[in-house]
Amino acid sequence: MAKKKVKKRKEIKRKLLHKYRLVILNESTFEEKISFKLSRLNVFVTGSLFMIGLIGLTTLLIAFTPLREYIPGYSSTRLKKEATELTYKTDSLIRTLNYTNKYLDNIRMVLKGDIENTVVNRDSLFQQYKLDPASVDLSPIKEDSLLRAEVALEDKYNLFERTIDKKNLVLFTPVSGPISMGFEPNEKHYAVDVTAVTGSPVKAVANGTVIFSEWTADTGYVIIIEHEGGLLSVYKHNGSLSKFQGNIVRGGEVIAAVGNTGELTTGPHLHFEIWDNGTPIDPTNYIDFN
């Protein structure tokens, strides 16, 4: 049995190492052009090395050259980069669009004179803050005393006001004249109507930027100015406008002329409103129209 295995191995080895000659002849003259001495083992080894080299070269071409972009299902690096950039831009645009929509909603509310009615149960708000005074230790601690002393020292030499008190806010008079209708929030009249002669100059009440300057069917020529601190001043039923959207105006500068435009007008007058962060306030608290 062992002799048969040895004999078989020798036979396989002989076949692998047996020499063959590959001859290339001229078909017409049978002249020998090229000849090679080959064996089965040489052919197998050479073919394997050739296949490995071919696979390696193909891999390198695909990995490090633009040829990989022609493979179905493989996305381009440039396309990936552009897709990522577009994703970031889209996210920024969506965020900007949301802010713009909120801003336009506030402008729409000012133009229509609408405010959101929110009913809040005050008892439910205060319920969570009810505490038993006997359960609270009100004795001062060392850290609290040090903090109070530090804050008092900072405020002593502070030359600037930390907040703006709207109670002390002084505004220019947009137009002088008798008030035909005052601030009546219960009747959804969030303005004062100041009677004046047609063509009288309408002035800006403070420095700001014109954010709306257009014609509307109900209130005629309307101009809205945005001021610091979230303050908006609104001028309606004008006969003409001298400032446009994007213009920067100063307090006391002429921005329009008194008129009688719009379907809701009752005569030559200025319909003037002041909005503080989306809430209408009484202009007579800050302006003397006489």
C-alpha positions as CSV (number, residue, x, y, z in Angstrom):
1,M,0.0,0.0,0.0
2,A,2.8,2.4,0.9
3,K,4.6,1.5,-2.3
4,K,1.6,2.5,-4.3
5,K,1.4,5.9,-2.6
6,V,5.1,6.5,-3.2
7,K,4.7,5.4,-6.8
8,K,1.7,7.7,-7.2
9,R,3.6,10.7,-5.8
10,K,6.5,10.1,-8.1
11,E,4.1,9.9,-11.0
12,I,2.5,13.2,-10.1
13,K,5.9,14.8,-9.6
14,R,7.1,13.5,-13.0
15,K,4.0,14.9,-14.7
16,L,4.5,18.3,-13.1
17,L,8.2,18.5,-13.9
18,H,8.1,16.8,-17.3
19,K,9.5,19.2,-19.9
20,Y,7.5,20.2,-22.9
21,R,8.5,22.5,-25.8
22,L,6.2,25.1,-27.1
23,V,7.2,25.9,-30.7
24,I,5.9,28.7,-32.9
25,L,6.3,28.0,-36.6
26,N,5.8,29.9,-39.8
27,E,2.7,28.4,-41.4
28,S,4.0,28.7,-44.9
29,T,7.6,27.6,-44.5
30,F,7.3,25.7,-41.2
31,E,10.3,27.7,-40.0
32,E,10.7,27.7,-36.3
33,K,10.4,31.2,-34.9
34,I,10.2,30.9,-31.2
35,S,10.3,28.0,-28.8
36,F,9.8,27.7,-25.1
37,K,10.6,24.9,-22.6
38,L,7.7,24.5,-20.3
39,S,6.4,22.2,-17.6
40,R,3.1,22.0,-16.0
41,L,4.4,23.4,-12.8
42,N,6.0,26.4,-14.5
43,V,2.7,27.1,-16.4
44,F,0.7,26.9,-13.1
45,V,3.1,29.1,-11.2
46,T,3.4,31.7,-14.0
47,G,-0.4,31.8,-14.5
48,S,-1.0,32.2,-10.8
49,L,1.5,35.1,-10.5
50,F,0.0,36.7,-13.5
51,M,-3.5,36.5,-12.0
52,I,-2.4,37.9,-8.7
53,G,-0.6,40.8,-10.4
54,L,-3.6,41.5,-12.5
55,I,-5.9,41.5,-9.5
56,G,-3.5,43.7,-7.6
57,L,-3.2,46.2,-10.5
58,T,-7.0,46.3,-10.9
59,T,-7.4,47.0,-7.2
60,L,-4.9,49.8,-7.3
61,L,-6.6,51.4,-10.3
62,I,-10.0,51.2,-8.7
63,A,-8.8,52.5,-5.3
64,F,-6.5,55.4,-6.4
65,T,-7.9,56.6,-9.8
66,P,-11.2,58.1,-10.9
67,L,-12.0,54.8,-12.7
68,R,-13.9,53.7,-9.5
69,E,-16.6,56.2,-10.3
70,Y,-17.6,54.2,-13.3
71,I,-18.4,51.1,-11.2
72,P,-22.2,50.8,-10.8
73,G,-23.3,51.6,-7.3
74,Y,-20.1,53.4,-6.3
75,S,-20.7,57.1,-5.5
76,S,-18.2,59.8,-6.4
77,T,-16.2,61.5,-3.7
78,R,-17.1,64.9,-5.2
79,L,-20.7,64.0,-5.1
80,K,-20.5,63.0,-1.5
81,K,-18.8,66.3,-0.7
82,E,-21.4,68.2,-2.6
83,A,-24.2,66.2,-0.9
84,T,-22.8,67.0,2.6
85,E,-22.5,70.7,1.8
86,L,-26.0,70.8,0.4
87,T,-27.3,69.1,3.6
88,Y,-25.6,71.8,5.7
89,K,-27.0,74.6,3.5
90,T,-30.4,73.1,3.5
91,D,-30.4,72.9,7.3
92,S,-29.3,76.5,7.6
93,L,-31.9,77.6,5.0
94,I,-34.7,75.8,6.9
95,R,-33.6,77.4,10.2
96,T,-33.5,80.8,8.5
97,L,-36.9,80.2,6.9
98,N,-38.4,79.3,10.3
99,Y,-37.1,82.5,11.8
100,T,-38.3,84.5,8.8
101,N,-41.8,83.0,9.0
102,K,-42.0,83.9,12.7
103,Y,-40.9,87.4,11.9
104,L,-43.5,87.7,9.1
105,D,-46.2,86.4,11.4
106,N,-45.4,89.2,13.8
107,I,-45.6,91.7,11.0
108,R,-48.9,90.2,9.8
109,M,-50.3,90.5,13.4
110,V,-49.2,94.2,13.4
111,L,-50.9,94.8,10.0
112,K,-54.1,93.1,10.9
113,G,-54.2,94.2,14.5
114,D,-54.4,90.7,15.9
115,I,-52.9,89.5,19.2
116,E,-52.9,86.0,20.6
117,N,-55.4,85.5,23.4
118,T,-53.8,83.1,26.0
119,V,-55.8,82.1,29.0
120,V,-53.6,81.1,31.9
121,N,-54.7,79.8,35.3
122,R,-52.6,81.8,37.7
123,D,-53.3,79.5,40.5
124,S,-51.8,76.6,38.6
125,L,-48.6,78.7,38.0
126,F,-48.2,79.6,41.7
127,Q,-49.1,76.1,43.0
128,Q,-45.7,74.7,42.2
129,Y,-44.0,77.5,44.1
130,K,-45.9,77.2,47.3
131,L,-43.6,76.4,50.2
132,D,-43.9,76.1,53.8
133,P,-41.8,78.9,55.3
134,A,-41.0,76.8,58.4
135,S,-39.3,74.3,56.2
136,V,-36.9,76.8,54.6
137,D,-33.6,77.7,56.3
138,L,-33.2,81.5,55.7
139,S,-30.1,82.0,57.7
140,P,-27.3,83.6,55.6
141,I,-24.3,81.6,54.7
142,K,-20.7,82.8,54.2
143,E,-20.7,82.4,50.4
144,D,-23.9,84.4,50.1
145,S,-22.4,87.3,52.1
146,L,-19.3,87.3,49.9
147,L,-21.3,87.3,46.7
148,R,-23.5,90.2,47.9
149,A,-20.4,92.2,48.8
150,E,-18.8,91.5,45.4
151,V,-22.0,92.5,43.4
152,A,-22.4,95.6,45.5
153,L,-18.7,96.6,44.7
154,E,-19.3,96.1,41.0
155,D,-22.5,98.1,40.9
156,K,-20.8,100.9,42.8
157,Y,-18.5,101.6,39.9
158,N,-20.8,100.6,37.0
159,L,-21.2,103.6,34.7
160,F,-23.7,101.9,32.4
161,E,-27.3,100.9,32.9
162,R,-27.9,97.1,32.7
163,T,-31.5,97.4,31.3
164,I,-33.6,99.9,29.5
165,D,-36.7,101.0,31.4
166,K,-39.4,101.7,28.9
167,K,-41.2,103.9,31.4
168,N,-38.5,106.5,30.8
169,L,-38.7,106.0,27.0
170,V,-39.1,109.3,25.1
171,L,-40.3,109.3,21.5
172,F,-40.7,112.0,18.9
173,T,-44.3,113.0,18.0
174,P,-45.2,111.6,14.6
175,V,-47.8,114.2,13.9
176,S,-49.6,116.8,16.1
177,G,-53.3,117.1,16.4
178,P,-56.4,116.0,18.3
179,I,-57.0,112.3,19.0
180,S,-60.2,111.2,17.4
181,M,-60.0,107.7,18.8
182,G,-57.7,106.4,21.6
183,F,-56.1,103.1,22.5
184,E,-59.0,100.7,22.9
185,P,-57.7,97.1,23.2
186,N,-61.1,95.7,24.1
187,E,-62.4,96.9,20.7
188,K,-59.2,95.7,19.0
189,H,-58.1,99.2,18.3
190,Y,-54.5,99.0,19.3
191,A,-53.6,102.5,18.2
192,V,-54.5,106.2,18.4
193,D,-56.0,108.1,15.5
194,V,-54.6,111.6,15.3
195,T,-56.5,114.0,13.1
196,A,-54.4,116.2,10.9
197,V,-54.5,118.1,7.6
198,T,-53.9,116.1,4.5
199,G,-50.3,116.3,3.4
200,S,-49.0,117.1,6.9
201,P,-45.5,115.4,7.4
202,V,-45.4,112.2,9.4
203,K,-42.2,111.8,11.3
204,A,-40.4,108.7,12.7
205,V,-40.7,108.5,16.5
206,A,-37.1,107.1,16.9
207,N,-34.1,105.8,15.1
208,G,-34.7,102.6,13.2
209,T,-35.0,100.6,10.0
210,V,-38.0,100.5,7.7
211,I,-39.2,96.9,7.5
212,F,-42.5,97.5,5.6
213,S,-43.5,100.2,3.2
214,E,-46.4,99.2,1.0
215,W,-50.0,99.7,0.0
216,T,-52.7,97.7,1.7
217,A,-56.4,97.6,0.7
218,D,-57.7,98.1,4.3
219,T,-55.3,100.7,5.7
220,G,-53.9,102.3,2.5
221,Y,-50.2,103.3,2.5
222,V,-48.5,101.7,5.6
223,I,-45.0,102.1,6.9
224,I,-43.5,100.1,9.8
225,I,-40.2,100.9,11.5
226,E,-38.2,98.6,13.7
227,H,-36.4,100.2,16.6
228,E,-34.0,98.9,19.3
229,G,-35.3,96.7,22.0
230,G,-37.9,94.9,19.9
231,L,-40.0,98.1,19.4
232,L,-42.1,98.6,16.3
233,S,-43.9,101.8,15.3
234,V,-46.7,101.6,12.7
235,Y,-48.1,104.4,10.6
236,K,-51.3,103.7,8.6
237,H,-53.7,105.5,6.2
238,N,-50.9,107.7,4.8
239,G,-51.4,109.7,1.7
240,S,-47.9,108.9,0.4
241,L,-44.6,107.3,1.6
242,S,-41.2,108.9,1.4
243,K,-39.2,105.9,2.8
244,F,-39.0,102.4,1.6
245,Q,-38.2,99.0,3.0
246,G,-34.5,98.8,4.1
247,N,-34.1,102.5,4.6
248,I,-32.5,103.6,7.9
249,V,-34.3,106.6,9.4
250,R,-33.6,108.9,12.4
251,G,-36.0,110.1,15.0
252,G,-37.9,113.1,13.7
253,E,-37.2,112.4,10.1
254,V,-40.1,112.7,7.6
255,I,-41.2,109.3,6.4
256,A,-44.7,109.9,5.0
257,A,-47.6,112.4,4.6
258,V,-51.0,112.3,6.3
259,G,-53.7,111.0,4.0
260,N,-57.1,109.3,3.8
261,T,-56.3,106.0,2.1
262,G,-57.6,102.6,2.6
263,E,-61.1,101.1,2.9
264,L,-61.2,101.5,6.7
265,T,-60.4,105.2,6.9
266,T,-62.8,107.7,8.3
267,G,-61.1,110.9,7.1
268,P,-57.6,112.5,7.0
269,H,-55.8,111.2,10.0
270,L,-52.8,109.1,11.1
271,H,-53.4,105.7,12.6
272,F,-50.4,105.2,14.9
273,E,-49.5,102.0,16.8
274,I,-46.6,100.9,19.0
275,W,-45.8,97.3,19.5
276,D,-43.4,96.0,22.1
277,N,-42.1,92.5,21.2
278,G,-45.5,91.5,19.7
279,T,-47.6,93.3,22.3
280,P,-49.5,96.6,21.5
281,I,-48.9,99.4,24.0
282,D,-50.7,102.8,24.4
283,P,-48.7,105.4,22.5
284,T,-50.0,108.2,24.7
285,N,-47.9,106.9,27.6
286,Y,-44.8,108.0,25.7
287,I,-45.9,110.7,23.2
288,D,-47.7,114.0,23.6
289,F,-49.8,114.5,20.4
290,N,-51.0,118.0,21.4
